[in-house]
C-alpha cells in the first residue's frame, strides 16, 4: 500500500500557494468535526492520496511499514509510541533512565509508583509485597484502557486466579518474544492509599502533551485539561468498588448516581484556583513545576528508543494522581486519549485542543519555527528547556525543570492566534 500523497515539485516553494490539504481520519467524531471545519482541508475518505492522517494505533500497526510518505505528509503517531504508552514498557524505560542519572538527578525521577511486570517479575514482586504486609496493590492490563481488567488486592492469594488464567508460572515463562508478550499482560503497582481528596472524592488529572520530534526532542504542553472525579466517597474499607477507586469517565458514567449534566470533571483552571485558595500560590507553583518535571523526564526516558520519523507527531494524554502531600504521581500515558466529550464544555475544550494541535503541526506552513506559544500550547522543550520569561535565571539550573508552561492558567488562545494571524474563521463564522 503506497501513501504518496502530496503536491508535485518543491513543497517549500508551494506551501503558500497550496491547494486543499487532503486528509483521512479514522472513526473519531470530534477529530473529524475539527478537521472538517479547517479552511482548505478536504476529506478524501479511503480512496485517495492524502497529506495528513489521524489514525488509530491498529491502522498504524498494519500500514506504517508498508507505506511511502512524501516529505510534507504528517501522521499522528510515532511507529513505536508504545514504548511510553504501554504500561510495562513505560515503567521499564523510566527505571532504565533513572539508573542512568546521577544520584541527585535520579531522585527527581521518583514520580511513578513501585511497579512489577507479571508474571516475569513475580518473585521480585513477592519479595516487595512481603516487606510491606497489608499494603494494597493494583493490577492493570498493560495495553487496555478505560479501566478494563483492573482490580485491587491486599493478599497474594487474591491473584492466584489471575496466575491460573495465564497458565504460565513466572519461572517457566518461555523466551519467545511473541509468547512473552502474550504472557506478560499485566503490571502490578503499589496503590496510592492516601490520595488528595476534594469533597471526600478521589480524582486524577488528564494533561495533554504534544511531541513534534524526539530527535531533537520538541514538546508542547497544553494549558487546558481536566480533573476526573470518582462518584463515590473514597474509602479503603472496600477495595473492589470501582466507583470509589477508578476515576475513568468510562467507568464513572455507569455509576447509579451519575448525573450526565454535571458530569465528573473539573477544568484544570478550576482545580488550580481551588488549590491556590487552599494552599497558597507558592505551593501550587511548586506542584505544577513537579508535573513539568514528570512530562520532560518521561519523554527523555524514551527519547533514544522511539523511532523518530519526521512525518510523525504524538498527542499524549498524561494521567497524574496527587497524594495528600500534593506530590504528583505518573499513573500512565495514553497514545490515543479519548476525544469523546462528556459535556458541551468538554466538547469545546477538546475541539480547541485538536485545532491547536493542527496549528502546531502546521500543514499550512504559516509558522516561523521560533514560536514559544501557539494557541493554547506553550513550547516547554526544544532540544533543551524553553524558559518562561518570568523565571529568574538563578533558578534555571535547579534539579527540577522549570520551563515555559502555564498549565491550568488563562488560555486566551483566540487573542494569541489573532496576533499571529492563525485564527481564520470557519465558513460562516466571524472572526472574534
N, C-alpha and C positions, 0 to 999 in steps of 0.2 A: 504493500500500500504506500503510494508516494504522496507526500504532502508538500507540494511545490508551490504553494500559494505565493502571490507577490506581484509586484509591478516590474515590468521588464526594464532593464537599464539600471542606472545608479539609483539606489534607494535614497541616498543623501540628497541628490540633486532634485529628486521628485517629491520629497516629503512635504513641501509647501504647496505643491500643485497636484496632490494625490487625489485619485478617485476615491470611491467609497472604500471603507475598511470592511473587509469581508470577515465575518465571524461565525463560529459554530459554538453551540452551548449544549451541554448535557441537561438533563431534566432538573434544573434548579430554577423554579419560578421567579424568585426575587432577582437572581442574576440575569435571567432572561429579560425581565422588566427593565433593568438598568441598561443592559446592552441595547435593547430595542429603542430606548429613548436617547441614546448617544447620537448627536448630529453627525450624519455622514456614515454611520455604521449600518451594514446590511447583513441580515441573516441568510446564509447560504445553505442552511439545513445540512443534509448529508450527501448531497450530490455535486458539490463544487469545491474548488480550491478555496483556501481560507488564509487569512493573515493572522488571525487571533482565535484561540480556542480556550474555552473554560470547560474542562473535562473533569470527570470523576477519576479516582485512582485506578479503578478497574479498567477504564478505557486506556489510561496511560500505560498500564502493565501490558496490555495486549498489543498496543500500537507503536509505542515510542521507539523501540529498537528497529522496527521495520520502516521507519519514516525518514524522509529527507525534508529539511526545512531551510528555506532561504533565510538570509541574514536578518531580515526585519521581522520575521514571524515570532510570535510570542505564545507561550503555553503556561498554564497556571500551576504547574508542579515541577519540582526537580525530580529526576528519574528515581533516585533512591531517598526520597523525602522521609521514608520510614525510619531512617537512622535516628531521627529526632521524634517522630510521631508514633512509633510503636513502643509500647511501654517498656519492654525488656531492653530493647536497643538503646532507648533514651538513657536509662539508668547505666547500662554498660558503658556508653560513651561519656557520661558525666563522671563515673568513677575513674575511668582512664584519664580523663582530662584533669581531674582533681589530683591524681597521683603525679602528674607531670609538672605541677606547680610547686613553687617554693612554699614553705610551711605557712607563712603569713597569708599568702595569696590563697592557698588551699583552704584555709579556714573560712574564706569568703564563699566557698562552694558547698557549704553545709545546708543548702536550701531544699534538699529533697529527702524524704523520709527513708529510713533504713529499708532496703528492698532486696528481694531474692527472686531469681527465676526458678520456677519449679517445672519438672522435678529435678533438673540438673544440679541445683544448689540446695537440695532438700536437707542434706546433712549440715551444711552451714547454717541454714535457717533454724534447724532444731537446736543447734548449739546456742544461737542468739535467743531463741524462744525460751530456753531453759534458764538463761541468765536473767530473764525478766519475767518471772512467773506471774500469771494473772493479767498480763497486758493483752490488749486487743489488737488483732491483725485483720487486714482486709485483703481478700483475694480478688484479682481482676484478670479477665482475659486480656491478652496482650494486644489484640487487634480488633476489639469491639468497642462500640460507643453507646451513648445514651443509657448507661447504667446496666447494660445487659450482662448477665452472668456474674455480677458482683455479689459477694457475701462477706460478712464479718464473722470472726470466730475468736474464742478465748482458749480452747483446748485443742490439743493435737488430734484427738480422736474426731474432732469436728471436720477434719479434712480427709479422713480415711475414705469416705465415699468418693471424694474427688480423685484420690490416688487410684482407687479401684477402677473408676470410669476411664482413666487414662490408660490403664492396662500395662504400664511400664514403671518399674522402680527406678529411682534416680541412678543407682549404681549400675543398672542394666541398660541404660539408655544407649542406643546404637550410635555409631559415628556418622552415619549418613546424614548430611546436612538437610536433605529433603525430609527424612523421617524425624530428625531432631526438631525441625520447625513445627511438625505436626504434634510432637510430644510436648515440647516446652510452650504450652499455650497460655500459661498463667504467670503472673507475678504475685508475690505476697509482700505486703508492705505494712510497716508499723502504722497503726491508725493514730491520727491526731486526736487524742482523747479530750483535750481541753481547747476546743476551737473558740475563736472570738464569736460571741453571740450578740445579736441585736433582737430585742424583744423576746429573748429566750430561744431564738431560732438560729440554726447553723446556716452559713452561706459560703459561697466561693465566688471568685471574680473571673470573668471572661475578658481577656485583654487581647487586642489584635496587633500582631507584628508582621510587617511586610518586608520580605527579603528579596531584593532585586539582583543580588550577586553574592556568592560565597567566596569568590576569588577575584578581587579582594572582597571582603565582607562589607556589604552595604545594607543597612537595616533602618526601617522607619517604624515609629510607634504611633498608633492612632490615639487621639485624645479621648474618644468615646469608647465605652464598653459598658458592662453591667455587672451587678451582683445578683446571683441566683440564690433564692432563699428556699429552705425547706418549709413545708406547710404545717409541720408538727413540731412542737417544742422539743428541744434537744434533751436527751437522757441516755445514759449508758446502761440503764436497767434492762432495756430491751434492745438487743443488737440486731435483731432480724426484721426490724421495721424500716423498710426502705424509705418511707416518707420522712423519717427522722434523720437518716444518715446520708442519703443521696440527694444532692441538690439539682441533678439533671432535670431540665424542663420536661423532657420526655417522660420522666418518672413522676414528677410532681403534678403534672396536669391530669394524671389518672387518680389523684387523691380524692377521697369522697367529698372533702370540703373545699376543693379547688374552685376559685372564682375566676373564670376566664376574663372578666372585665378588669379585675385588679391584677391578675397575673401573679407572678412570684419574683419580680425583678425590680431592682433599683438601678437607675442610671449611675454611672461612676461619679458624675458631678454631685449627685445627691449623697452618695456614700462619702465622698471626700468632705463635703460640708458637715455631715454628721460627725465624722471622726475628728475634724478640726475643732468643732464646738466642744467636743468631749475631752480631747487630749492635747490641745494646742496645735498651732500651725507647725512649730518646730518638730514635734513628734511625728506628725503626719508627713512632713517633708522627708524625714529620715526613713519612714516606712516606704514611701514611693521611690526613694533612692535605692533602697534594698531591692525593690522589684525591678528597677532598671538593671541592677547587677545580675538578677536572675536571667533576664532576657539576653543580655550580652554574653554572659558566661555559657549559657546553654547553647547559643549559636556557635560560639567559639569551640565548644566541645565536639561539634560535628563538622567543623569547617574543613578539616583535612580529609574527611571521608565522603562528603557529599560530592556527587558528580556535578561540577559547576558548568552546566550548559548555558551559554549566553542567551539562548532562546527562552529560558525558564525564569519564573519568579514564583514566590510562595507566600500566600496569606495564611499565617499560622494563627490558631486560636489557643492562647495560653490559659490554663486553669490554675488559679492561685488560691490557696487557702490561708487565712490568717489565724494564728493561735491567740490565746488570751493575752499573750505578751506582745501582741502586734508584730510577731515575726511572720514573714510571708514564706509559704512552702510551695514549691512547684509540684503540682499533682500530675499533670500530663500536658502534652502539646498535641493539638489536633491539626491534621493536614487539610481536612475538609470541615471546618467549623460550620455548624448549621446556620443557614441564612433564612430558615423558615421563621417568620415573625410570630410572636405570641400576642402582639397588640399592635395598634396603629403606631404608637410611639416607637415600638421596637422595629416595625417595618421601615419607618422613616430613617431611623438611625442606621439600619443595615443598608438602605439604599445610598445614604451619604457615604458610608464606609466603602461600598463597592464602587461608587462613582469616583471617589478619590483614589482608590486603588488603580483604576484605569487612568486617572490623571497622572499618577506617578509612573506607571508603566509607559505612558506617553507614546502611544501608537501614532499620534498626530505629529510628533516632532516639534512640540511647542516649548519644551523646557530647555534651559541653557546647560543643565548639569551642575550648576552651582547653587541650586536652591536648598535651603535648610528647612523650608516648610512648603508643603503643597496641600492645600485644603486643610483637612483635619489631621494630616500626617506631619510629624516632626522627624527630621533626619537625626538619628541618635548615634549612628556609627557609619563611618565612611573610610575604611581601612585604618581606623583609629577613632577615638571618641570625638563627637561633634558637641562642643560645649555650649551650654546656654550662655547668653550674653550677660546674665546677672550672676554668674558663678565667679567667685573670687579665684584668681589664678593660683593662689596658695593652696587651694583645696583640690586642684586638678590631679595631683599626684597621689591622692588617697587610695586606700585599698579598694574602696567601693568606687564603682564607675559612675561619676556624676555627669550626666550627659544632657543633651538638648531634648528633654522630654517634658511634656505638660499633661501627663495622664490625669484625667478627671478635672482638668481646668477648662476654662471657657473655650468653646470650639466655634469661633467666629469665622468659619470656613468660607461663607459666602463673601464676606468682606475681603478676605485674603485672596480668594480666587479672582474676584473682580480686579483687585490691584494687579494681579499677574495676567489679567485678561484670559483666564482659563475657564471662567464661568460663562459658558454660552447657553442661552436659553433653549429648552426643548421646543419643538414645534408647538406653537400656540401659547407659549409662556412668555411673560415679560421678564426682562432682566431685573433682579431685585435691586 
